Amino acid sequence: MSLASKITLGSVSVLTVGIIYGVHYIQKLEEYNMYQGVVHDQERQRIKQERVDELRMQQALQKEYEIAQPVDRSSSSLQSSSGKS
């Protein structure tokens, strides 16, 4: 086997191993990025659920307060509009 063919075989082998390693590295990187998307989606859903729970709690408190201290919305809006004139 000549020196040129040995160099060619060696360089092609190194290049092939480099390409295979590069493809596997890119696949792992894409897999990690996709997983991070799932993590971010779960975090957004958790925050959204917390906000919905807080809204329901505020609505329940509002109902309790309106029972304890009734508010007539129609008369209060008439008084505020007549006071502005």
Residue, then its C-alpha position, 0 to 999 in steps of 0.5 A: m500500500s502506498l503512502a498516498s493511499k494510507i494518508t487518504l484512508g486515514s483522512v477519510s476514516v477520521l472525517t467519517v468518525g467526525i461526521i458521525y460524532g457531529v450528527h450524534y451531537i446535533q441530535k442530542l442538542e435538538e433533543y435537549n432543546m425540545y425537552q426545554g420547550v416542554v419544561h417551559d410549557q409546563e411552567r406556563q401552564r402552572i402559572k396560568q393555573e395559579r392565576v385561575d385559582e387566584l381569580r376564583m379565590q378573589q371571586a369567592l371573596q367578592k361574593e362573601y363581601e357582597i353578602a356581608q355588605p350589599v352593593d347596589r350597582s345601579s344606584s351607585s352609578l347614578q349617584s356618581s354620574s349625577g355628581k359629575s354634572 
